[in-house]
Amino acid sequence: MDTAGKSSDVSYSDYAAYVPIYKNGNSVQAIKKDGQTSFINHSIKSLLKIFLRQSSIDIRAFKQNYSVTMGRKNIIPVPLSIDTILIPVKVRKPLSVNDGSYAYLNLSSIKNVSGDKRSAIELTGGTVINSMESVITIKHRMKMGGAVSEKFAMHMLQSKEIRTGFAEISSESCKSATKEDIALLIYKIIELEKKLDREIFNKF
């Protein structure tokens, strides 16, 4: 069911895609991993800025480093967390230059890409996103997203902070766990994920 919503109602880890649309102005159709949709009263550009603030990732530093290592400055994957790498896909000709022409699809939610000069992208929940770009372009961008994901994993394994965090969790798990112990472990895992977002991506 389509429902109106705010950006504060959206947890980007639950969603497969964000598509710019003209509905009550310039807004975004947010598509969940199970195919359910909602509408957000923000432009796609504003929504991305909100998500980047929530993830605590220094996107400018990331883009600068990425442009050096990958030889690309614009239209690049946007990392939000270890399992949320957003792939830009052109879906419309905007009425205004600031409206945004790109949808952003979670790499892990892309099931299949078909077509030729224009492409159809099937998501895991069954939704199909029609793009103005070729299959070759979309697959190349997905490959770029995979490179971002691999770089994240490499830094995660090499990070002193992460190794220390896992050692603490492992030590705690050897004890007889109470509800309080389990709650503490969950808290540490959440804090560990936040540390991944802040410390690792900012090193790119």
Stockholm file with secondary structure:
# STOCKHOLM 1.0

chainA/1-204         MDTAGKSSDVSYSDYAAYVPIYKNGNSVQAIKKDGQTSFINHSIKSLLKIFLRQSSIDIRAFKQNYSVTMGRKNIIPVPLSIDTILIPVKVRKPLSVNDGSYAYLNLSSIKNVSGDKRSAIELTGGTVINSMESVITIKHRMKMGGAVSEKFAMHMLQSKEIRTGFAEISSESCKSATKEDIALLIYKIIELEKKLDREIFNKF
#=GR chainA/1-204 SS CCEEECGGGCCGGGEEEEEEEESSSEEEEEEETTSCEEEESSCHHHHHHHHHHHHTCCHHHHHHHHHHHHSCCSSCCEEEETTEEEEEEECCCCSSTTSCCEEEEEGGGEEEEEESSSEEEEETTSCEEEESSCHHHHHHHHHHHHHHHHHHHHHHHHCHHHHHHHHHHHHHHTSCCCHHHHHHHHHHHHHHHHHIIIIIGGGC
#=GC SS_cons         CCEEECGGGCCGGGEEEEEEEESSSEEEEEEETTSCEEEESSCHHHHHHHHHHHHTCCHHHHHHHHHHHHSCCSSCCEEEETTEEEEEEECCCCSSTTSCCEEEEEGGGEEEEEESSSEEEEETTSCEEEESSCHHHHHHHHHHHHHHHHHHHHHHHHCHHHHHHHHHHHHHHTSCCCHHHHHHHHHHHHHHHHHIIIIIGGGC
//
